Amino acid sequence: MTTRCFTKEISFESFQDKELNIINTERRARYEKTFFNRNTGNKFITDEVKIMRYKRNLLLSDFYQNFRDTKYTWIEIGVDFKTTTRIGDIVLKVKRNLKKIGLKPLSYFWLVDRGEINFNLHFHLILAVDKIDIKGHKLPNELKFSFKERSIHSSFVSNKKKMIDYLKRKPIFYIGKRKRVFGKSRFQYNSTATMPNTIQNKKSPNVKKELETTK
């Protein structure tokens, strides 16, 4: 092994400076990592926040590469923290609504963002499903969501590359100790047909009234 890693805590002027990582602020690095190649003598310095952002953006790149084809439809959902701070509750509700129209997420990812005007924290949730052909690109009622009597933003993603580039520019925010600020689905499928039979959903008889799903 030719590369070694050294970690050290970043120095602060006072004890109070260590408490700057508060909710609704950009995350501040506490540790610095130095990677040293003993063969070349090259040294690379980074920190845990840059590493987190790199891992998040790698997740976004993988999602784009796997589902950029036109045979997939992307659905974007935005959820304010005032509605819920549990993204799992939203994912469950979305899955139930998709099931009503014979769809199931092939994959999804989410991340925490902050509004540029009101500074409210919120989730971005992007789901990939088999292509949906809808006249006028209007969302069917099953894809219009609410949670705890609060409406939730939802829309189709018309420009996938632009969406990914937009999310990659987002900083890493702090929402509490050991709280995740991005994530993805545990499983990923190329199409509904490749899913195990135990999780495939039967098509609802009302699907044709609002949309046609091309697989």
C-alpha positions as CSV (number, residue, x, y, z in Angstrom):
1,M,0.0,0.0,0.0
2,T,1.6,3.3,-1.1
3,T,-1.0,5.8,0.2
4,R,-1.4,6.8,3.8
5,C,-4.0,8.9,5.4
6,F,-3.6,11.2,8.4
7,T,-6.5,12.9,10.2
8,K,-6.2,15.9,12.5
9,E,-8.7,18.1,14.2
10,I,-9.0,21.6,12.8
11,S,-7.9,24.3,15.3
12,F,-10.4,26.7,16.7
13,E,-9.8,30.0,18.4
14,S,-12.1,29.2,21.2
15,F,-14.4,26.5,22.5
16,Q,-17.5,28.4,21.3
17,D,-16.2,28.2,17.7
18,K,-16.7,24.4,17.9
19,E,-20.4,25.0,18.3
20,L,-20.9,26.8,15.0
21,N,-22.5,23.6,13.4
22,I,-26.1,24.5,14.2
23,I,-29.2,23.5,12.4
24,N,-30.1,25.5,9.3
25,T,-26.4,26.4,8.5
26,E,-23.9,25.0,6.1
27,R,-21.8,22.3,7.7
28,R,-18.4,23.3,8.9
29,A,-15.4,21.0,8.8
30,R,-14.1,19.7,12.1
31,Y,-11.4,17.4,10.8
32,E,-8.7,17.7,8.1
33,K,-7.5,14.6,6.2
34,T,-4.1,14.4,4.5
35,F,-3.4,11.7,1.9
36,F,0.3,11.0,1.3
37,N,1.7,8.9,-1.5
38,R,5.0,7.5,-0.3
39,N,6.2,6.7,-3.9
40,T,5.6,10.0,-5.5
41,G,5.7,12.3,-2.5
42,N,2.4,13.9,-3.5
43,K,0.1,15.2,-0.8
44,F,-3.6,15.8,-1.0
45,I,-5.5,17.6,1.8
46,T,-9.3,17.6,2.2
47,D,-11.9,17.5,5.0
48,E,-15.0,15.6,6.0
49,V,-17.4,18.1,4.5
50,K,-15.7,17.9,1.1
51,I,-15.7,14.1,1.3
52,M,-19.5,14.1,2.1
53,R,-20.1,16.4,-0.9
54,Y,-18.0,14.2,-3.1
55,K,-19.9,11.1,-2.1
56,R,-23.3,12.8,-2.5
57,N,-22.4,14.1,-6.0
58,L,-21.1,10.6,-7.0
59,L,-24.5,9.3,-6.0
60,L,-26.2,11.9,-8.2
61,S,-23.9,11.1,-11.2
62,D,-24.7,7.4,-10.9
63,F,-28.4,8.0,-10.8
64,Y,-28.1,10.2,-13.9
65,Q,-26.0,7.6,-15.8
66,N,-28.5,4.8,-15.0
67,F,-31.7,6.7,-15.7
68,R,-31.0,9.4,-18.2
69,D,-32.5,7.5,-21.1
70,T,-35.9,8.7,-22.4
71,K,-37.5,5.4,-21.4
72,Y,-37.5,6.7,-17.9
73,T,-39.6,9.4,-16.3
74,W,-38.3,11.4,-13.3
75,I,-40.6,12.8,-10.7
76,E,-39.4,15.6,-8.4
77,I,-40.9,16.1,-5.0
78,G,-40.1,19.0,-2.6
79,V,-41.0,18.7,1.1
80,D,-40.5,21.5,3.6
81,F,-39.2,20.6,7.1
82,K,-42.3,22.3,8.5
83,T,-44.3,19.4,6.9
84,T,-42.0,16.6,8.1
85,T,-38.3,15.9,8.9
86,R,-38.8,12.2,8.1
87,I,-38.1,11.6,4.4
88,G,-39.1,7.9,4.9
89,D,-42.7,8.9,5.6
90,I,-42.8,10.8,2.3
91,V,-41.2,7.9,0.3
92,L,-43.8,5.5,1.8
93,K,-46.7,7.8,0.8
94,V,-45.3,8.2,-2.7
95,K,-44.9,4.5,-3.2
96,R,-48.6,4.0,-2.2
97,N,-49.8,6.6,-4.6
98,L,-47.7,5.2,-7.5
99,K,-49.1,1.8,-6.8
100,K,-52.6,3.1,-7.6
101,I,-51.5,3.8,-11.2
102,G,-49.5,0.7,-11.6
103,L,-46.1,2.2,-11.1
104,K,-43.2,1.5,-8.7
105,P,-40.0,3.5,-8.2
106,L,-37.1,1.9,-10.0
107,S,-34.7,4.0,-7.8
108,Y,-34.7,7.3,-6.0
109,F,-32.4,9.7,-4.1
110,W,-32.9,12.6,-1.8
111,L,-31.0,15.4,-0.3
112,V,-31.4,18.3,2.2
113,D,-31.5,21.8,0.8
114,R,-32.1,25.3,2.2
115,G,-34.3,28.0,0.6
116,E,-32.4,31.0,-0.8
117,I,-35.1,33.5,0.2
118,N,-36.8,32.2,3.4
119,F,-33.9,29.9,4.4
120,N,-36.3,27.0,5.2
121,L,-34.8,23.6,5.1
122,H,-36.5,21.1,2.8
123,F,-36.0,17.8,1.0
124,H,-35.5,17.2,-2.7
125,L,-36.7,13.7,-3.6
126,I,-36.2,12.4,-7.2
127,L,-37.7,9.2,-8.3
128,A,-37.2,7.3,-11.6
129,V,-40.1,5.2,-13.0
130,D,-40.9,3.5,-16.3
131,K,-41.8,6.1,-18.9
132,I,-45.1,7.8,-18.5
133,D,-46.9,9.2,-21.5
134,I,-49.5,11.8,-20.5
135,K,-51.3,14.2,-22.8
136,G,-50.2,17.8,-22.0
137,H,-47.6,16.4,-19.5
138,K,-50.1,17.0,-16.7
139,L,-49.6,15.2,-13.4
140,P,-52.3,12.6,-12.7
141,N,-54.1,13.1,-9.4
142,E,-52.2,10.2,-7.8
143,L,-49.0,12.2,-8.3
144,K,-50.3,15.3,-6.5
145,F,-49.4,14.8,-2.9
146,S,-50.2,16.1,0.6
147,F,-49.0,15.2,4.0
148,K,-50.6,16.1,7.3
149,E,-53.0,18.4,5.4
150,R,-50.0,20.3,3.8
151,S,-49.6,20.3,0.1
152,I,-46.3,18.9,-1.3
153,H,-44.7,20.1,-4.5
154,S,-44.4,17.5,-7.2
155,S,-43.6,17.8,-10.9
156,F,-42.0,15.9,-13.8
157,V,-38.3,16.6,-14.5
158,S,-38.1,17.9,-18.1
159,N,-34.3,18.4,-18.2
160,K,-32.5,15.6,-16.3
161,K,-29.0,16.9,-16.8
162,K,-29.9,20.4,-15.6
163,M,-31.6,19.0,-12.5
164,I,-28.5,16.9,-11.6
165,D,-26.1,19.9,-12.1
166,Y,-28.4,22.1,-10.0
167,L,-28.3,19.7,-7.1
168,K,-24.6,19.1,-7.3
169,R,-24.0,22.8,-6.6
170,K,-25.8,22.6,-3.3
171,P,-23.7,22.8,-0.1
172,I,-23.9,20.3,2.7
173,F,-26.2,21.5,5.5
174,Y,-26.2,20.6,9.2
175,I,-29.5,19.3,10.6
176,G,-28.2,17.6,13.8
177,K,-25.7,15.1,15.1
178,R,-25.6,11.9,13.2
179,K,-28.5,13.1,10.9
180,R,-28.2,12.1,7.3
181,V,-28.5,14.9,4.7
182,F,-28.6,12.7,1.6
183,G,-29.5,9.1,0.7
184,K,-30.8,6.7,-1.9
185,S,-33.0,3.7,-2.3
186,R,-31.6,0.4,-1.1
187,F,-32.4,-1.4,-4.4
188,Q,-32.3,-0.3,-8.1
189,Y,-33.9,-1.8,-11.1
190,N,-33.7,-1.2,-14.8
191,S,-37.5,-1.7,-15.3
192,T,-40.5,-3.0,-13.4
193,A,-40.1,-6.3,-15.3
194,T,-36.8,-6.9,-13.7
195,M,-38.2,-6.6,-10.2
196,P,-38.7,-9.8,-8.1
197,N,-42.2,-11.1,-8.5
198,T,-43.0,-10.6,-4.8
199,I,-42.7,-6.8,-5.2
200,Q,-44.2,-6.3,-8.7
201,N,-47.5,-4.4,-8.6
202,K,-50.6,-5.2,-10.7
203,K,-51.8,-2.5,-12.9
204,S,-54.7,-0.5,-11.7
205,P,-57.8,-0.7,-13.9
206,N,-58.1,3.1,-13.8
207,V,-54.6,3.7,-15.2
208,K,-55.8,4.1,-18.8
209,K,-58.1,6.9,-17.9
210,E,-55.2,9.2,-17.1
211,L,-52.0,7.8,-18.6
212,E,-50.4,5.0,-20.4
213,T,-47.3,3.5,-19.0
214,T,-44.7,2.3,-21.6
215,K,-42.4,-0.4,-20.4
